[in-house]
Amino acid sequence: MLIKNIRIENSSETTDIRVQDGKFERIAKDIAPLPGEEVIEGKGRMALPPFIESHVHLDSALTAGDPCWNLSGTLFEGIECWSKRKDKLSKEDVKERARMAVRKQAANGIQFVRTHVDVTDPTLIAMEGLLELREELKGIVDIQIVAFPQEGIQSYPNGEKLMENAVKMGADCVGAIPHFEFTREYSVESLNFAMKLAEKYGKLVDVHCDEIDDEASRGLETLACRAYEAGMGEMVTASHTTAMHSYNNAYVTKLFRLLKMSKINFVSNPLVNTHLQGRMDTYPKRRGVTRVKELLAAGINVSFGHDDIFDPWYPLGDGNMRDVVHMGLHVCQMMGYEEILNSYKLVTHNAARTLHLSNYGIEEGNPADFIILDAENFYDALNEKSAVLYSYRGGKLIASTAPAAKTVHF
Ligand code: FE2
C-alpha cells in the first residue's frame, strides 16, 4: 500500500509512505507505485501515530444512569451509584461494556489503552472479564490492565492478597490509592507494598495518587522516593495528583527536585477532575487539575487520560482523546500557538513512554500503526474537531469515518 502526499505529524511538507508486510517500509518524497499496488491519496492531510488512552476505567464504562444518575455530580454520590450497579456485575456484563467502549475508542483513532480495574472485590470478576478482552483484542487495540484497589489496600479486607492474586492472574501494572486509605500510615504502607509487589513480579506501577483537594495528601513524595531509590522511575506513573494543585509553592519547589530525579511519569485527567474536584469549595473554586504546564517545563513526562466514560463519575464522553486535549489545554492554561499545535503529543508520544510501548511512531521499520486526520495540522484538527478518517494497525484498516458534510445556505 502506498499513501501519497501525507504530512507526518505537523510537517509543513508532504511525503509518501509505503506500507509492506505490516510495516513502514519506506518514507520518502515521490515514491512511484509498484504494479498493482493500492494507492491512497493523502491530499495533504496529517498522519499521526495512533492515539493512546493512558488512563481509563473500562470496568465501569457506559453505566451512567444505571440504576441511578449521579445528580450532585460528586465523587461520593458516584461511589453510591456504583455500589448499586456493582450488585449486577458479571464477567459478561463487564466484557460487553468494555468491548463497546473500546470500539468507540477505536473509532476515534485509539489503538493502545491502559485501563484500571477494581480489584477490591473478592470474586475479581471484572479482572477476569478484562483479561479475556485483552486477549480477544490483542494486535487490534492493545489493552494494559492495572490492578486498581478502589477501596484501598491496607483499608480493605485481604487487600494485599487480592492485589497479588490480580497480578498472578495477569495484570500488567500494580495500582494503589494512598489518599483513600484510612490513615497516613496505611497510605505509606500501601505504596511500599505496591512498589515491592511490582518489583517482585516485574510489573509497571500506576497509582491513583492524591486525587483529592487536600493539600496535606502527600502520597506522591513517597511514591517518587520509592521509585527513585529502586531505580524504577520510568516504570512508575502517578495518575491524577490533583492535590498538587493545592500544595503551597515552597513545597512544590522542593518536591519537583525529587520528581525530576525519580523520572516517574504523570497522567492528568482534565475532563473528570475539572468535573469532580473543588466540590467542597464555595468560591473561589479550585480547578483541581495537577500542574501539567510546570511538570512539562521541568522536563517531566505527562500524558492526558479520559479516566471515566459515561459512568457514575462522569456522565459524558465517547472515548475521544481530542475532547480530553481540548479541555486540558484550557484548564491548564496551555493555549500558546506551539502548545496547541503540539498538544497531540500528550495523547501519543508522551503516553507511549508511560505505557512503555516500543517501536511506536511513523518511522521506517516500525509496525504500520497510524491514523489519518481530516486536517493539515493538529492545531486545525483540534479547532475544527476533525474526524480520524482512517486508523491502520499493522497496515490493516481497523476503523474509518466519513467526514460530515456541512452546507450553509446563505
Ligand atoms: Fe482514575
Residues whose N, C-alpha, C, O or C-beta is under 5 A from the ligand:
A	BS01	FE2	D307
